[in-house]
Structures are given as C-alpha cells and as structure tokens.
Amino acid sequence: MHELSAARNIVDIVTSHLPGAQGSRVRKIRLRLGEAAGVEAGSLEFGFRCLTAGTSLEPASLEIERVPYTVACRRCGATNRADPALMLCPACESVDVRVIAGCELDVVSIEVENTGEEIA
C-alpha cells in the first residue's frame, strides 16, 4: 500500500518542522493532492491515522485540497483540465502537452495547538 509510505513521509515532514518545544500538538495539516498523484485520499488518511495513533499527531486533522490534472498545449496554447489517462489537449487533441498541475502531494502548512501558529 503506497499510501502508507506517503503517510509516513507526511509524518516525517511534520515532525521535522515542529517548533522546538516538546509536546507540541498539531491541530491541522494542510495538503495539496493532485488528481494524478497516484494516491487515494481515503487510504492516505487511514494510513496517517494508523501511524499517528497514540502520538502527539493523533488529534491532527488532514485538510486535503484536491488539484485537478491540468495540461498546457504546445500546439494550440490552451491550458485545460485533462484526463490523466489520455494525455491529450482537450481543445485540439494534440499529444504535445506539458503537465502543469495535478501530480503533486505537498504539505502546505501545519497548524500547531495553543499558539495558533501556522508553519508553512
């Protein structure tokens, strides 16, 4: 289950960016998840819950912003949402496209309890 590896990476990123004070509790983690990232959001959340059970990250919520798969066509110049399975420009059906969004899995920010501090 590759989502478990992704969840482990998120936990590692978050813990490495926590303020120096021991016992900091994370309230919310904001993620950007591309439509073509190959990660299923529900499985990612499940893996995150399994990995954080009994830790200071357990109460943290994951807020996932879904990013549509978007291509820029080199032939007609259009920028459109596209079908990740086809890799075609929806406007002219050219295959000469450049992916500009929709493959990311990024930790955008971390909200820490009590301080209201947000780490971006």
HELIX and SHEET records of a PDB file:
HELIX    1   1 HIS A    2  SER A   16  1                                  15    
HELIX    2   2 ALA A   41  THR A   52  1                                  12    
SHEET    1   A 4 SER A  61  VAL A  67  0                                        
SHEET    2   A 4 VAL A  26  GLY A  34  1                                        
SHEET    3   A 4 LEU A 105  VAL A 112 -1                                        
SHEET    4   A 4 GLU A 118  ILE A 119 -1                                        
SHEET    1   B 3 THR A  79  ARG A  81  0                                        
SHEET    2   B 3 THR A  70  CYS A  73 -1                                        
SHEET    3   B 3 VAL A  97  ALA A 101 -1                                        
END                                                                             
